[in-house]
Amino acid sequence: MKYMNFRMSESGPPSRPMKYPYTFSAKIAQFPLKYYIKNQWIWRYYCIAVFVCAPVFYSIGKLSKSPENKAKWAEMRKREAAEHHH
């Protein structure tokens, strides 16, 4: 059986990956993320969707937090509370 030197300080990382990575960090290190990003459509469309939807969500949030909308909401809640107490 051939023994490998796994000391990081002298020889760097191991020369070959484990057949089955037992630890979570070893599984992450061996995961082919570059392959998945290059060959799966969901990664590209997710990035495009984030850039397209971000301004829309920002404007909706800006409209919902406007002083006019807050005043309208407070008035609706006040009327609703008055109806329930009578």
PyMOL commands that set and color helices and strands:
alter all, ss='L'
color gray80, all
select helices_A, chain A and resi 8-11+24-30+33-39+41-64+67-85
alter helices_A, ss='H'
color red, helices_A
deselect
rebuild
show_as cartoon
